[in-house]
Amino acid sequence: MSANGPPGPAVSSACADIVEAGGVGTEPERTIMPKNSSASLRTKVRDYAAQHGLSYVAAHATLTGTADATPAADSAAGEDHDLYRIADSENFGWLTCGNGNFHGYDPTASCPRPLTDEQLAELAEQPGHPTLSIEQVAAIVELLPLGLRWVSTAQALAERLDDDAITAERVELIIDRIENTTTDRHGYQAKRFDLGRRLLEARPLAEIDKHFGPWRPVLPMTDQDEADLRAAFDLAGRKLIGSLASALEQLHHEARERFGPWDSDVSKTANYAQRSLTAGRPGSWEAELIMPIVWFGNELNLYPNKQSLSVEQRRQSGPSPRRVHKEARDQIAAVLRRWTAGPDRYTEVAETLAGFISSYADEKYGAEGWKKIADQWLQPGGMAVENFSACYRLLYSRSAHFDTDLI
């Protein structure tokens, strides 16, 4: 769906509900559950996990019909057939496509390895020339966008790689093969070697682990996360949306610092930080709306807006007290930090926040929800049109009182 449109239902009506599990050690009846778990689904999976002594991953796999319904299933919890989405060490998000393979998506179009090892091996063989190694071809492919944009000749690109086996002729042959080789995909001819870099070619989990590991399973937020967010939202009051935007930008900045420091390579650190907030479901319309909210949060965190102060000084003195409840912001940031920077799991950010904030506003404030969680500058008809639009379209999108006429 386009990033400009409101979301559809959280769970397709075509998907069956979970059938309640039986007693300990018994085989439960089960039907296929939707992969994009709802809140009630999460509760049932957690209950089943506790009842049978399983991890969340194994319990989810069991109830969706992808693993044995016994405690022994936990031993397979880390295998690829139990996983639906994963996030790797570079924060690229991957989605299972069956047979143990995963498609990747890179919203920043900056993945250094867009082709699989199998494709790189194909490019390594050229008649009349010694076979290159996969890593040599990977080095060429990584520089191709740079070479095609800034380097006028294959000779200059070959010199940049400084490898006697990689001559200008070899580079030209590889470029020609990339540009002119096609393959049949569902009845139409498509490029065999697509360096578009957003959609990453499907590959086995072992290959992802080798080049991008370690990876983490994408799992729903925990009961503790929900309790912590609810307490922070209660504390923030009408500064809730501003505090959340501030927290998102803070996490974005922290991610840049982990990769950088942030100004060591502005593009690379920014790309890494963006992926850190979107790896759970990259390419979704919800994920596309995260960055405008981060930019809004940047306005709030670099405070006050005085030319006499450096960026570091403004960040240290921020966020804006008029629009951000700092204690609530810090509590929200702590939860988001667990979601995006934890070593063992990743929680999808954009859609999860949209659903939780919308339900929170509906349950606590009813039709007055947006007025009660967003300050006067984020109300319809205000001067901050872009900030209002981005925040309202995403963070209130699951509300029963969401008004499409306002966006």
C-alpha atoms as one frame of an Amber mdcrd trajectory, in Angstrom:
protein
   0.000   0.000   0.000   1.178   3.533  -0.682   2.655   5.479   2.186   0.036
   8.151   1.460  -2.938   6.000   2.334  -4.420   4.936   5.648  -3.880   1.332
   6.657  -6.175  -1.568   6.102  -7.353  -3.928   8.841  -4.681  -5.092  11.255
  -5.520  -8.738  10.487  -7.117 -10.102   7.338 -10.614 -11.499   7.846  -9.571
 -14.446   5.704  -7.245 -15.614   8.457  -8.626 -18.030  11.005  -8.431 -17.414
  14.751  -6.293 -19.535  17.013  -7.938 -22.604  18.437  -7.244 -22.754  22.175
  -4.464 -25.189  23.055  -5.046 -28.327  25.090  -3.393 -29.380  28.334   0.288
 -29.858  29.033   1.812 -32.594  26.891  -1.244 -32.885  24.645  -1.484 -32.109
  20.952  -3.575 -28.938  20.518  -6.025 -28.381  17.759  -4.721 -25.584  15.613
  -5.412 -23.544  12.525  -3.120 -21.224  10.623  -2.790 -17.871  12.326  -1.918
 -14.613  10.571   1.780 -13.856  10.660   1.229 -10.188  11.553   0.050 -11.050
  15.047  -2.595  -8.955  16.759  -2.596  -8.165  20.474  -4.975 -11.028  21.283
  -2.853 -13.401  19.217   0.269 -12.352  21.129  -1.463 -13.126  24.413  -2.479
 -16.598  23.264   1.031 -17.371  22.020   2.530 -16.222  25.323   0.057 -18.335
  27.283   0.860 -21.378  25.195   4.604 -20.763  25.583   4.281 -20.595  29.366
   2.024 -23.661  29.487   4.420 -25.855  27.488   7.741 -24.338  28.552   8.552
 -23.002  25.059  10.155 -19.826  23.795   7.877 -17.328  22.065   9.339 -18.251
  18.663   8.691 -21.971  19.153   5.184 -21.385  20.548   4.287 -19.134  17.622
   5.638 -21.696  15.165   3.700 -24.459  16.897   0.374 -22.654  16.820   0.812
 -21.611  13.207   1.318 -25.226  12.225   5.022 -24.962  11.394   6.465 -27.082
  14.219   5.644 -30.016  16.487   3.338 -29.135  19.370   5.597 -30.487  22.083
   8.238 -28.941  24.342  10.843 -30.544  22.088   9.902 -27.957  19.471  11.892
 -25.395  21.431  15.109 -27.049  20.289  14.229 -25.983  16.756  13.256 -22.454
  17.717  16.303 -20.960  16.047  15.898 -22.803  12.757  14.760 -20.930   9.676
  11.443 -22.789   9.347  10.343 -21.277  12.679  11.092 -17.708  11.629   8.947
 -15.270   9.696  10.916 -12.018   9.870  14.469 -11.363  11.013  16.709  -8.311
  11.378  20.443  -8.679  10.793  23.445  -6.918  12.332  23.311  -4.148   9.709
  19.568  -3.688  10.366  18.467  -5.041   7.007  15.077  -6.695   7.378  14.397
 -10.144   5.895  11.107 -11.945   5.224  10.752 -15.685   4.734   9.779 -16.772
   1.239   9.697 -20.512   1.932  12.198 -23.341   1.476  14.475 -21.828   4.096
  15.123 -18.667   2.047  14.584 -15.044   2.977  13.991 -11.946   0.849  15.584
  -8.742   2.115  14.599  -5.118   1.746  16.828  -2.082   2.135  14.951   1.256
   2.329  18.244   3.138   2.079  19.394   1.410  -1.135  22.878   1.073   0.316
  23.352  -2.664   0.872  26.952  -3.601   0.006  25.947  -7.131  -1.022  22.696
  -7.029  -3.034  23.472 -10.240  -4.957  23.576 -13.759  -3.584  26.714 -15.915
  -3.480  25.214 -17.991  -6.297  24.833 -14.920  -8.523  28.314 -13.685  -7.665
  29.710 -17.114  -8.623  28.007 -16.817 -12.026  29.622 -13.431 -12.626  33.011
 -14.796 -11.556  33.230 -17.057 -14.618  34.071 -15.450 -17.976  35.346 -17.340
 -21.056  39.060 -17.004 -21.604  39.763 -15.671 -18.125  40.647 -17.266 -14.788
  37.699 -17.592 -12.440  37.517 -14.839  -9.878  36.589 -15.553  -6.278  33.146
 -14.681  -4.989  34.665 -12.044  -2.722  36.496 -10.406  -5.636  33.243 -10.104
  -7.579  31.470  -8.852  -4.447  34.063  -6.079  -4.172  33.381  -5.043  -7.781
  29.614  -5.087  -7.313  29.853  -3.041  -4.133  31.630  -0.259  -5.994  29.567
  -0.367  -9.184  27.061   2.359  -8.228  30.009   4.543  -7.186  31.887   3.600
 -10.350  28.991   4.199 -12.720  28.220   7.543 -11.119  31.609   9.055 -10.374
  34.263   7.047 -12.214  34.327   7.540 -15.953  36.155   4.350 -16.879  36.344
   0.722 -15.843  40.092   1.235 -15.620  39.675   3.769 -12.816  37.361   1.400
 -10.939  39.832  -1.464 -11.318  42.638   0.735 -10.027  40.512   1.658  -7.041
  40.229  -2.034  -6.096  44.015  -2.512  -6.386  43.805  -6.239  -7.225  45.960
  -7.598 -10.073  43.262 -10.126 -11.023  40.622  -7.398 -11.431  41.474  -5.662
 -14.680  39.466  -3.049 -16.544  38.497  -5.732 -19.051  37.096  -7.949 -16.295
  35.121  -5.045 -14.861  33.668  -4.225 -18.285  32.670  -7.854 -18.853  30.932
  -8.030 -15.468  29.104  -4.747 -16.068  27.976  -5.960 -19.496  26.682  -9.210
 -18.052  24.844  -7.430 -15.244  23.179  -5.044 -17.661  22.225  -7.577 -20.335
  21.415 -10.877 -18.594  17.726 -11.606 -18.066  15.768 -14.427 -16.490  12.172
 -15.602 -16.565  10.208 -14.486 -13.541   6.589 -15.564 -13.512   6.254 -15.345
 -17.273   8.142 -12.130 -17.971  11.776 -11.290 -18.547  13.547  -9.513 -15.685
  17.152  -8.672 -14.893  19.086 -11.626 -13.539  21.410  -9.332 -11.600  19.354
  -6.480 -10.193  21.436  -3.885  -8.398  18.433  -1.747  -7.521  19.478  -2.625
  -3.968  16.121  -2.050  -2.281  14.755  -5.538  -2.831  17.536  -7.933  -1.884
  17.633 -11.296  -3.647  16.345 -14.288  -1.696  19.056 -16.358  -0.040  19.428
 -19.091   2.593  19.542 -18.140   6.250  23.090 -19.537   6.500  24.230 -17.055
   3.847  22.572 -14.167   5.668  24.272 -15.276   8.866  27.643 -15.454   7.098
  27.558 -11.995   5.551  25.156 -10.049   7.782  25.031 -12.007  11.040  24.266
 -12.260  13.800  20.546 -11.852  13.175  17.599 -11.483  15.559  14.012 -12.745
  15.239  11.354 -10.057  14.876   8.922 -10.580  17.765   5.983  -8.646  19.231
   6.481  -6.343  22.175   6.328  -7.898  25.617   3.824  -7.326  28.422   6.491
  -5.280  30.212   6.932  -3.096  27.137   3.196  -2.435  27.065   3.115  -1.548
  30.760   6.130   0.764  30.454   4.716   2.564  27.440   1.327   3.011  29.061
   2.947   4.527  32.158   5.032   6.868  30.004   1.988   7.917  27.980   0.027
   8.651  31.160   2.917  10.793  32.351   3.287  12.672  29.070  -0.346  13.702
  28.728  -0.823  16.104  25.835   2.921  16.007  25.167   2.705  12.320  24.247
   3.243  12.736  20.502   6.038  15.243  20.945   7.725  13.045  23.533   7.491
  10.034  21.218   8.966  11.987  18.278  11.781  13.122  20.560  12.421   9.528
  21.671  12.509   8.247  18.094  15.039  10.899  17.121  17.109  10.128  20.197
  17.254   6.437  19.201  18.101   7.457  15.636  20.989   9.584  16.918  22.227
   6.804  19.216  22.243   4.389  16.272  24.335   6.838  14.253  26.781   7.085
  17.137  27.042   3.273  17.364  27.895   3.068  13.671  29.972   6.239  13.522
  30.437   8.617  15.299  27.502  10.200  13.491  29.547  12.718  11.502  32.324
  10.288  10.484  30.340   9.395   7.341  27.052  11.270   7.343  25.341   9.131
   4.688  26.370   5.744   6.079  25.501   6.570   9.688  22.137   8.035   8.617
  21.330   4.964   6.520  22.220   2.598   9.362  20.111   4.594  11.819  17.114
   4.645   9.482  17.318   0.885   9.055  17.527   0.474  12.838  13.989   1.884
  13.076  12.498   0.054  10.087  14.112  -3.420  10.052  11.016  -5.147  11.429
   8.937  -4.427   8.332  10.970  -2.353   5.857   9.124  -1.061   2.823   5.745
  -0.884   4.559   3.820   2.380   4.357   4.124   2.649   8.139   7.914   2.363
   8.005   8.022   5.057   5.320   6.441   7.506   7.788   8.988   6.953  10.548
  11.619   9.320   9.164   9.376  12.418   8.911   8.570  11.897  12.602  12.287
  11.531  13.361  12.913  14.860  11.591  10.212  16.453  13.707  11.868  14.974
  16.785  15.145  16.536  15.672  13.494  19.967  15.842  12.418  19.227  19.393
  15.735  17.788  20.579  18.010  20.514  19.179  16.792  23.199  21.534  16.912
  26.169  21.651  17.247  27.083  17.980  20.016  29.651  18.345  22.810  30.149
  15.841  25.194  30.961  18.682  24.947  27.364  19.941  26.526  24.318  18.315
  24.508  21.232  17.434  26.045  19.404  20.408  25.131  22.239  22.782  21.550
  22.339  21.520  21.180  18.573  21.845  22.563  18.696  25.364  20.152  21.450
  26.430  17.123  19.908  24.679  14.478  18.732  24.291  11.987  21.605  24.144
  10.210  21.622  27.532   7.093  23.171  26.006   6.491  20.178  23.783   8.339
  17.234  25.350   7.938  15.651  28.770  11.559  14.643  29.306  10.946  11.900
  31.872   8.263  10.339  29.689  10.538  10.707  26.643  13.310   8.833  28.421
  10.929   6.043  29.446   9.672   5.681  25.870  13.243   5.691  24.570  14.154
   2.876  26.971  11.441   0.674  25.461  12.403   1.564  21.891  16.020   0.811
  22.753  15.028  -2.718  23.788  13.134  -3.101  20.523  15.869  -1.937  18.169
  19.225  -2.426  19.896  18.748  -5.586  21.940  21.038  -8.535  21.135  18.409
 -11.303  21.080  15.263  -9.877  19.496  13.871  -7.027  17.438  10.384  -5.533
  17.663   8.849  -3.815  14.652   8.537  -0.118  15.458   6.160   1.792  13.176
   3.121  -0.492  12.980   3.479  -1.509  16.632   3.428   2.128  17.768   0.535
   2.946  15.448  -1.591   0.170  16.891  -0.699   0.738  20.531  -1.021   4.533
  20.544  -4.318   4.393  18.654  -5.817   1.852  21.058  -4.465   3.795  24.052
  -6.118   7.016  22.851  -9.408   5.295  22.021  -9.636   3.471  25.340  -8.718
   6.456  27.497 -10.179   9.411  25.623 -12.620   8.128  23.025 -13.362  10.559
  20.196 -11.200  13.227  21.880  -8.127  11.008  21.621  -5.942  13.065  19.299
  -6.686  16.306  21.144  -5.621  14.681  24.418  -2.321  13.184  23.212  -1.073
  15.893  20.833  -0.300  19.515  21.715  -1.868  22.605  20.177   0.716  22.804
  17.385  -0.156  19.306  16.178  -3.881  19.871  15.804  -5.660  19.990  12.417
  -5.485  23.393  10.757  -2.320  24.432  12.550   0.822  25.886  11.026   2.903
  22.699  11.399   1.173  20.977   8.495   3.923  18.465   7.684   4.555  17.481
  11.298   0.840  17.066  11.950   0.336  15.028   8.788   3.197  12.613   9.466
   2.312  12.056  13.125  -1.453  11.803  12.617  -1.240   9.519   9.563   0.939
   6.990  11.363   0.432   7.251  15.094  -3.377   7.651  15.009  -3.960   5.481
  11.948  -5.474   2.536  13.837  -7.896   4.674  15.818 -11.644   4.199  15.378
 -11.781   8.006  15.186  -9.138   8.452  12.481 -10.421  11.042   9.990  -9.075
  10.674   6.460 -10.371  14.141   5.547  -7.710  15.673   7.779  -4.709  14.352
   5.829
